[in-house]
Amino acid sequence: MDKKKRIFRDYLFIVIGSFLISVASLSIYDRAELVIGGVTGVSIIVRHLFNIPLWLSYSMINVPLFIWGFFAKGGKFLFRTVISTLLCSFFLYILPVWEILPKDDFFLASVVGGVFMGVGCGMVFISNCTTGGTDLLAAILQTKFKHISMAKLVQFVDSLVILWGLQIFGVTKALYALVSIYVFTKVCEAIMEGMHFAKSVTIISHKGEEIAQYVISKMSRGVTGIEAKGMYTKNGITMLYCVLSNREVSVLKDEVYKIDDKAFFIISDVREVHGEGFIRRDEMI
């Protein structure tokens, strides 16, 4: 995907994701009084205590986080985050409260709300920004804890907000909120990993040269030859390694069987791939 198409896709995802987040916040969580964490959860508590509209408290809470985020993540990242936050505030302001679910069905609200929020946040996250609030706080924390996924950091921060909500709305709704956070985390991670999903393929074959030429010339993919030795036969062989998309793996499997039906190959899941043909550094803005 070239840079212009990627930027267009990113901003389209930001708009759709912000809309889904706003629908979940306004028409599911606020109606059921489920504090699922984040600025949304804090805004629900503030509305309950002081009768301040969601869109207003949502906007005001984000201001100090924007300042912190500017120094921690940079202007390009923050620019998209500001857009996403403004869109969420805008949707919270203009959208009516839809009766999507029965108001007292907390389990259904926790599951459906988690799906809406997970898809929305996932689309925003893969566009290299956040919706502000604890999402932004999680992104800032990830600069220090790079080994922890965004979704898990959001889950941790949101849990702290839920503890506050427990004191306001009681234990039952807090437990349903935890269920919703679990659903949100799984859906969000599935969306994020799915967009960057690939397969690594390791092939051991006596016709490795022919297979490598097919990958390079027909599939336009790079392939690396690694010198190896079979410990049973003690014979040397060139082992091939390449990274492909899901669709390309199916094509390669069929071709490998045609070239060498005795080939041994391993296919593994790859969470994220950076480099030519996948995610380039100049696209991550």
Beta strands, then each sheet from edge to edge (+ up, - down):
strand 1: 198-204
strand 2: 224-229
strand 3: 236-244
strand 4: 264-270
sheet 1: 2+ 3- 1+ 4-
end
